Amino acid sequence: MCLICSVLHYLYGVGSLLANAEMVYDAYLSSAGIKIGEVETFANLLARNPTGSTAFWKIWFFGLIPWHRLTVTPASLLHSQALEKASP
């Protein structure tokens, strides 16, 4: 696979993860009234992790990161206290 194709595939995959995380958040909220994960802005994400790279987001948003846009990350869903772990 060519390098450009690999990069585009990676970017699409990460974008899908974010879109799916927002969809899961909305589904739980609308169907059960449960808020899972954390809705936050890109500015808050960077403030929590100031050493994190913004290179991906600059590419994803064509150089203009929407710092006040709200999002839900897959990690915030995974670590949400609103979810119970199922035992095997």
Buried (B, 14 or more C-beta within 10 A) or exposed (E): EEEEEEEEEEEEEEEEEBEEBBEBBEEBBEEEEEEBBBBBBBEBBBEEEEEEEEEEBEEBEEEEBEEEEEBBBBEBBEEBEEEEEEEE
